[in-house]
Amino acid sequence: MFKAVKGFTLVEMMLVAGILAIIGLTIVATFSSGLRIFYRMEGYNTVKADVLISIEKMERDLKNAFSYRGIEFIGSSKKVTFPGLIRKFNSEGRPEESLGAISYYLDDSGKTKMVSREENKYTQAIKKDRGARGPITRLASIEGLDFKYYVYDPESDFYSWASVWDKSDDMEDDEEDTKPKQENVQLKDREDKLPLGVKIEVSYKDGDKIITLNRAVFIQPAVSLNLAKVRALKKDNDNN
């Protein structure tokens, strides 16, 4: 005599299937959420690292800026150009440092805004040929770039951040026509050709948020803060 084998009822099978479905959905949701966080953190770290590296490059080059006849320090809110040492290759293919002009600017010509670095050889820089372009390196994808320049205003007797710095011969010709040109001026006597400092403000996108980083770079020694004021007062006395 055979005994009847009792199987699962429909209710039991539906209950087990429901439990397995809930467990499966929980595992998939957890894995998907973790994957999204991983990609977001990876993208965040990459973007932030690129932005920080670009700021470090700007700070290093600005700290090494100097005054040199023929290549002026010219700055606007979106671009700064100054004399510096650039790397080029000699006839033997070996890298060597040479005098030139370094520019940092906001490049919005493409689909993505970039902070770019451009190098121009001395011969290109002194010709002031805007059509000539040197090697360009795109450093980081950003949303905005802003420069300000720390200067002393003798009229107000106050230090402030200005959005423009341009003491090139082209800008001062109208004011300097009656003054004799200085020849063979030593670097220490031409510190007023450089701003006292440059403030860099870079904003980039992190998901739905806009993050802004600020860095103040002082080009000249702290003693130059008083030196700029003394020279301005001396010029006023000479004029009077």
C-alpha positions as CSV (number, residue, x, y, z in Angstrom):
1,M,0.0,0.0,0.0
2,F,1.5,3.3,-1.1
3,K,1.4,6.5,0.9
4,A,0.4,9.7,-0.8
5,V,3.3,12.2,-0.9
6,K,2.2,15.6,0.3
7,G,3.6,18.5,-1.8
8,F,3.6,22.3,-1.4
9,T,0.4,24.2,-1.6
10,L,-0.1,27.1,-4.0
11,V,-0.1,29.5,-1.1
12,E,3.2,28.2,0.2
13,M,4.8,28.5,-3.2
14,M,3.6,32.0,-3.6
15,L,4.9,33.0,-0.2
16,V,8.3,31.6,-0.9
17,A,8.4,33.3,-4.3
18,G,7.5,36.6,-2.7
19,I,10.2,36.3,-0.1
20,L,12.8,35.4,-2.7
21,A,11.7,38.4,-4.8
22,I,12.0,40.8,-1.9
23,I,15.5,39.4,-1.1
24,G,16.5,39.7,-4.7
25,L,15.2,43.3,-5.1
26,T,17.0,44.3,-1.9
27,I,20.3,42.8,-3.1
28,V,20.0,44.5,-6.6
29,A,19.0,47.9,-5.0
30,T,21.9,47.8,-2.6
31,F,24.4,46.8,-5.3
32,S,23.0,49.5,-7.7
33,S,23.2,52.2,-5.0
34,G,26.8,51.2,-4.1
35,L,27.7,51.3,-7.8
36,R,26.3,54.8,-8.2
37,I,28.1,56.1,-5.1
38,F,31.4,54.5,-6.4
39,Y,31.1,56.1,-9.8
40,R,30.1,59.4,-8.2
41,M,33.1,59.4,-5.8
42,E,35.5,58.3,-8.6
43,G,34.3,61.2,-10.8
44,Y,34.4,63.6,-7.9
45,N,37.9,62.7,-7.0
46,T,39.1,62.9,-10.6
47,V,37.5,66.3,-11.2
48,K,38.7,67.7,-7.9
49,A,42.2,66.3,-8.4
50,D,42.4,67.9,-11.9
51,V,41.2,71.3,-10.5
52,L,43.6,71.2,-7.5
53,I,46.5,70.3,-9.8
54,S,45.7,73.2,-12.2
55,I,45.6,75.6,-9.2
56,E,49.0,74.3,-8.0
57,K,50.5,74.9,-11.5
58,M,49.2,78.4,-11.5
59,E,50.5,79.1,-8.0
60,R,53.9,77.7,-8.9
61,D,54.3,79.7,-12.1
62,L,53.0,83.0,-10.5
63,K,55.4,82.7,-7.6
64,N,58.2,82.4,-10.1
65,A,57.0,85.3,-12.2
66,F,59.4,88.2,-12.7
67,S,59.6,91.5,-14.5
68,Y,61.3,91.5,-17.9
69,R,61.5,94.1,-20.6
70,G,59.4,93.2,-23.6
71,I,57.1,90.8,-21.8
72,E,54.6,92.6,-19.5
73,F,52.5,91.1,-16.7
74,I,49.0,91.6,-18.1
75,G,45.9,90.4,-16.3
76,S,42.2,90.5,-16.7
77,S,39.4,88.7,-14.9
78,K,39.6,85.7,-17.2
79,K,43.2,85.6,-18.4
80,V,46.6,86.3,-17.0
81,T,49.9,86.5,-18.9
82,F,53.4,87.0,-17.4
83,P,57.1,86.3,-18.1
84,G,58.3,82.9,-17.0
85,L,60.6,80.0,-17.8
86,I,59.1,77.6,-20.3
87,R,60.4,74.2,-21.5
88,K,61.5,73.7,-25.0
89,F,63.6,71.1,-26.9
90,N,67.0,72.0,-28.4
91,S,68.4,70.7,-31.7
92,E,69.4,67.5,-30.0
93,G,65.9,66.8,-28.7
94,R,66.8,67.5,-25.1
95,P,64.5,69.6,-22.9
96,E,65.8,72.9,-21.6
97,E,64.3,76.0,-19.9
98,S,64.0,79.2,-21.8
99,L,62.5,82.7,-21.3
100,G,59.0,83.1,-22.6
101,A,55.4,84.1,-21.7
102,I,53.0,81.9,-19.7
103,S,49.2,82.4,-19.9
104,Y,46.4,80.9,-18.0
105,Y,42.8,81.5,-19.1
106,L,39.3,80.3,-19.3
107,D,38.7,78.4,-22.6
108,D,35.0,78.3,-23.4
109,S,35.4,77.7,-27.2
110,G,34.3,74.0,-26.9
111,K,31.4,72.2,-25.4
112,T,33.2,72.0,-22.0
113,K,34.8,75.0,-20.3
114,M,38.4,74.4,-19.5
115,V,41.2,76.1,-17.7
116,S,44.1,76.2,-20.2
117,R,47.8,76.9,-20.0
118,E,49.7,78.4,-23.0
119,E,53.4,78.9,-23.5
120,N,54.9,81.3,-26.0
121,K,58.6,81.7,-26.8
122,Y,60.3,85.0,-26.2
123,T,60.3,85.8,-29.9
124,Q,56.5,85.2,-30.1
125,A,55.8,87.1,-26.9
126,I,57.7,90.3,-27.9
127,K,56.0,90.5,-31.3
128,K,52.6,90.5,-29.6
129,D,51.1,88.6,-32.5
130,R,47.7,87.5,-31.3
131,G,47.4,85.0,-34.2
132,A,50.6,83.1,-33.0
133,R,49.8,80.4,-30.5
134,G,52.2,78.4,-28.6
135,P,51.7,74.9,-27.0
136,I,48.4,74.7,-25.1
137,T,47.6,72.4,-22.3
138,R,44.1,71.9,-21.1
139,L,44.3,71.3,-17.4
140,A,40.8,70.7,-16.0
141,S,37.1,70.9,-16.8
142,I,35.6,73.8,-14.9
143,E,32.5,76.0,-14.7
144,G,34.3,79.4,-14.1
145,L,37.6,81.1,-13.6
146,D,38.3,84.5,-12.1
147,F,41.5,86.4,-11.4
148,K,42.0,89.5,-9.1
149,Y,45.2,91.5,-8.5
150,Y,46.3,92.9,-5.2
151,V,47.5,96.5,-5.7
152,Y,48.1,99.7,-3.8
153,D,46.0,102.7,-4.7
154,P,47.9,105.9,-3.8
155,E,44.8,108.1,-4.2
156,S,42.9,106.2,-1.5
157,D,45.9,105.1,0.4
158,F,44.4,101.6,0.4
159,Y,45.3,98.1,-0.7
160,S,42.6,96.3,-2.7
161,W,41.9,93.5,-5.2
162,A,41.5,94.8,-8.7
163,S,40.0,92.9,-11.7
164,V,42.5,94.3,-14.2
165,W,46.3,94.7,-14.1
166,D,48.0,96.1,-17.2
167,K,51.1,98.3,-17.1
168,S,52.2,97.5,-20.6
169,D,53.7,100.2,-22.8
170,D,50.6,100.1,-25.0
171,M,48.3,101.0,-22.1
172,E,50.6,103.7,-20.7
173,D,51.7,105.5,-23.9
174,D,49.1,108.3,-23.4
175,E,50.2,108.9,-19.9
176,E,53.9,108.4,-20.4
177,D,54.6,110.4,-23.6
178,T,56.2,113.2,-21.6
179,K,58.3,110.9,-19.5
180,P,61.7,109.5,-20.6
181,K,61.9,105.8,-21.2
182,Q,64.0,103.9,-18.6
183,E,66.7,101.8,-20.1
184,N,68.6,98.8,-18.5
185,V,66.5,99.0,-15.3
186,Q,67.4,96.3,-12.8
187,L,64.8,93.8,-11.7
188,K,64.7,95.1,-8.1
189,D,63.9,98.5,-9.4
190,R,61.0,97.3,-11.5
191,E,58.9,95.6,-8.9
192,D,56.0,97.9,-9.6
193,K,55.6,96.2,-13.0
194,L,54.1,93.2,-11.1
195,P,51.0,93.1,-8.9
196,L,51.6,92.3,-5.2
197,G,49.5,89.2,-5.5
198,V,46.9,87.3,-7.6
199,K,43.7,85.7,-6.3
200,I,42.5,82.7,-8.2
201,E,38.9,81.6,-8.0
202,V,38.0,78.3,-9.7
203,S,34.5,76.8,-9.7
204,Y,33.7,73.3,-10.9
205,K,30.6,71.0,-11.0
206,D,30.2,68.1,-8.6
207,G,27.0,66.4,-9.5
208,D,24.3,69.0,-9.1
209,K,26.5,71.3,-6.9
210,I,28.9,74.0,-7.9
211,I,32.0,74.0,-5.8
212,T,34.3,77.1,-5.6
213,L,37.9,77.1,-4.6
214,N,40.0,80.2,-3.8
215,R,43.7,80.6,-3.6
216,A,45.7,83.8,-3.0
217,V,49.2,83.9,-4.4
218,F,51.6,86.7,-3.3
219,I,54.2,87.2,-5.9
220,Q,56.5,89.7,-4.2
221,P,57.9,89.6,-0.7
222,A,55.9,91.1,2.1
223,V,58.3,94.1,2.3
224,S,57.1,95.1,-1.2
225,L,53.7,96.0,0.3
226,N,55.3,98.9,2.0
227,L,57.7,99.5,-0.9
228,A,54.8,100.0,-3.3
229,K,53.3,102.6,-0.9
230,V,56.7,104.4,-0.5
231,R,57.2,104.6,-4.2
232,A,53.8,105.9,-4.9
233,L,54.3,108.6,-2.3
234,K,57.7,109.4,-3.8
235,K,56.1,109.8,-7.3
236,D,53.5,112.2,-5.8
237,N,56.2,114.3,-4.2
238,D,58.2,114.4,-7.4
239,N,55.2,115.5,-9.3
240,N,54.5,118.3,-6.8
